[in-house]
Amino acid sequence: MKNTEELLKRLGVDLDAETLRLALTHRSYAYEHGGIPTNERLEFLGDSILGFSVTDTLYRDNPGLSEGELAKRRSAVVSTKALASVARELRLGDFILLGQGEKLTNGKDKSSILADTTEALIGAVYLCHGIETARSMVMRLIGPLLHDADTLGAGTDWKTSIQEIAAARKMGDIEYRVTGSGPDHSRSFVAVLHIGGRAFGTGTGRSKKDAEQEAAADTWKLLREQDSSQAPSAPV
């Protein structure tokens, strides 16, 4: 495994070597090494810590927002796409232990793997240092996304927005082509949005719904870039 001192410096915490290695162990690597423990239990734990930390901050900092708007913002910030963007800034992919198959398919840059490993690291920090240190790290890494308009836009209903745009422009039928991978308890999905038979945006997620929403968001950005003079308004 690549020297992890730089990763710990970026995270701003210390973790013992055993816990850190577990947090970085993808199931593909574990399978190839005799079924050793994977990071999936830590991921499960980290997901809860992440959700609580973001929810608490949103509630305290936005007294005027409705429950629905708070939920949209939380969904955006804890999405696979958002977590993967944080992981890429950390260059986390360089440290994840992957099986040969995942290495050959550039698994270190797959959004689902990056997001899951980020959550596993959050779980590891919680186990080693407790809730306050874990929350502090979450907000240091994830907190800036709470003020990022593009990120928060991911919490809106992009699929509805794309339907409206496609109908207005008479672009043709909309179709989401979704493929899944991984075991039943830890599936990941990739969706490609086709309009009028032409492929547009791509999205990934831990459910078909999440992958389709990300594909719709990606498509909206592509349409805006292609036709800036008639860019569609962001959905609300």
Buried (B, 14 or more C-beta within 10 A) or exposed (E): EEEBEEBBEEBEBEBEEEBBBBBBBBBBBBEBEEEEEBBBEBBBBBBEBBBBBBBEBBEEEEEEBEEEBBBBBBBBBBBBBBBBBBBBEBEBBEBBBBBEEBEEEEBBBBBBBBBBBBBBBBBBBBBBBEEEBBBBBBBEBBBEBBEBEEBBBBBBEBBEBBBEBBEEBEBEEBEBEBEEEBEEEBBBBBBBBBBEEEEBBBBBBBBBBBBBBBBBBBBBBBBBEEEEEEEBEBBE
